[in-house]
Amino acid sequence: MNIKGIIFDYGGTIDSRGVHWSEVIWDGYCWQGLDDVLTKDQFREAYVHGERELARVRHIMPADTFLDIMVKKMAIQRDYVVTTWQLNFTPAQARDIATYCYESARECVSEARPVLESLQVRYPMVLVSNFYGNVDAVLRDFDIRHYFRGIIESAVVGVRKPNPTIFRLGVDVLEMSPEDVLVIGDSLRKDIEPAQSLGCQVLWLKGKGWTAEEDAQTHPNTIASIGQVLNFV
């Protein structure tokens, strides 16, 4: 690829190997034995409820780390599970799942760090993310903020993926033409297709998605791990 700059997605791309975060959290539920009392469909309902609650009410503060996010997410999910189905889901289990998810993210970020280190020596990089207004704090907690020239975050700029405008803002920070920019993300619909619509080059980090339909989709520029980015640039 003949590129001059790079745009990275964050959630799902850098912090979970391309796997949708619902799957990581579900693994935490299973680790706590909650799959014995809760079906995966019930979990997904609780997950969607939690995401909508976080979008509706400002629970996440700018200084919150990823552990803070997960503690708050799990508290909301637990309240929904207990209230809706009267199932046994303790506060201690919720906290343990939050910690499990935080440690999982930290491991993934550690794997991604050498790749980011190698890339930032050669290219200016920008982060474009649908996030809660605290991605800067999350990146600093994981010690990767310094790799990015700028951050375009949905909660700050008022535009969310898959609106291509949010990627246009990232391209503008790089002060480049879209054709010279590589966009790397984990969602075909939210990252790859809108970036391509602007003329950007793309790499789809494909892990287990939210739907079977997305899992079945293909793209010529697909990678299975973030390290494979280095094979293309």
N, C-alpha and C positions, 0 to 999 in steps of 0.2 A: 504494500500500500504506500502510495506517495502522499504523505500527510505532513502537516506542520504543527498541529495541535490536537489535543485529546480532551473529550468530555466523558467523564465517568458518571454513571448512576451510582448511588450509594447502597440503599437498602435492597438486599437480595443479590447485589452484584459483588460488593466488597465484603459484606459481612455474613453471607450464608452460602457461598459457592453456587449461586444461581438458583438455589432452592427457595420456593415461596415460604415466607416466614410462618405461615400457618402450619406448614409441615414440621418446622423446627419446634414450634410450640407444642404441637400434638405429640411429638417425640417426648417432650418434657412431661406431658400428661401421662403417657404410657409408662415412663420411668417412675412416676409416682403411683402407678397402679390404677389410675382413674379410668382407663379403658375398660376396667371391669364393671364400672357403674355408669359410664357415659358412652354413648355411641359417637362415632366420628361425625355423623350428621348433627347431633346435638352440639358437639364441640364447635363445628363450623358455624352453627347458628349463634353460639355465644361469641365466637370470634368476630363475626360480622357486627353483632350488637356492640361489641367493644370498640371496633373501629369507627362506627357511626357515632358513638358517644364521644370519642376523642375528637372527632371532626366537629361535633355540635357544641361541646363545652371545653373550655380551655383548662384541661387538666395538666398538660405538659408545659413546664416553664422553660425559659431560654437557657438556664444554667443546668438543666437536668441532663444527667448522663444516660447512657443506654440502660444501665441497671435501674435508674429511676423510672424510665419509660416502662420497662418490663414489670416492675413492682406495681405501677399504676394500672397497666393493662390487665395484669393477672387479678388484681383486686376487683376490677370491673367485671371481668369474665366470671370470677368466682361468685360475685353477688348475683349475676344473672342465672348461673347454674343452680345455685341454692334456692333462689326465689322462684324460678320457673319450674324446676323439677324436684325440689326438696331432696336433692342428693347430697351425700356426704362429701364435702370438699372443704378442707380446713384452711384457715389462714396460713398455717405453717406450710401446707402443700403448695399454696399459691406462691409464697415467698421462695420456696425451694425451686419451683419451676422458673420463676423470674431469674434466679441465680444461674440455673442451668442454661437458660437462653443467653444470658450475659456472657457466660464462659464460652459458650458455643460461638458467639459473635467474636469474642476476643481471639479465639483460636483461628477463625477464618481471616480476620484482619491481619493476624501475625503471618499467615500464609501469603496474603496479598502484599504485605509491606515490601518484600524484596522486588516485586514486580513494579510497584509504584516508584520505588527508589530508582530502579533502572530507567523507567520511562521519563521521570521528571528531569533527569539529567539531559535528555535529548529533546523533550517537548514541553511547552507550557501546558498545564492541565487545569481544567475547571470541573467542579462537581455540580451536577444538575439533579435535584432530588425532590420528590414528593415527601415532605417531612413536616414536623410539628413546630418548627421555629427554634429548634435547639440542635440542629445538626452540627453547628460549629462546636458546641460543647461536647458532643459525642465524638467528633473527630479528634478533639484535643485530649479527651480521656484515653483514646486509643493511640494517641501520638502519631497521627497521620495528617493533621491539618496543614502542616507546612509543605506538603506535596502539591497543594492546589493554589493556583493564582487567585481564584475566586470561587464563591459559592452562590448558586442560584437555587433558592429553596422556595417551594410552593407557598408555604405559610407566610413567607416574607414578601414575595413579589405578587402574590394574589393570582397566580396562574398555575394550574395543575396539569401534569401529563394526563392524557395523551395530547393535550393542546401543543402543537409544534412551537408556539410562541415561547414557551419556557426554554426550548433548545436554541431558539434564535437569540435569546438573552445570553445564553452561554457562549454562542459563537461571537456575539458582540464584545463580550469581555475578552475573548482571545484576539479580537481585532483581525479576524481572518474571514475569508470566503468560506461558506459551508462546505464546498468541495475539498477544502484543505483540512477539514476537521474529521477526526474519527470519533464516533460515539459508541461507547461500550455499555451495554445494559442487559438486564436479565428478563425483560418483558418485551415480547414481540409487539404487542399492541401499544404499550405505553412508552417504550424507548425506541425500538428499531424502526417501526413504521413512521412515526412522526418525524424522526431525525432524517430518514430517507426522503421524506416529502420535501424537506428543505434543501436536499442535495448533499447531505453529509454522507461520508462513508460510515459503515456500521460493522460491529461485531456483536452477535447475540450469544451471551453466556447462558446456555440452556441447561437448567436443572428441572426438578419436578415443579410444575406450575400449580395454579389454583384449580384449573379445569382440565379434564381429559382432552378437550378440544385443543387447548393450547399445547398440551404435551404431544399431540399428534401432528402439529404443524412443523414445517421445515423452512429453512432459509439457507441459501448458499454460504453465507458468512456466519457459521455457527461454531462456537468453541465449547468445550466441556469443562475447562478450568481456566481460571484467570491467568495462570502462567502461560497458556497458549497464545495470549496476546502478543508475546514477544516473538512468536513465529511469523507474525503478520506485519510487523513494523520495523 
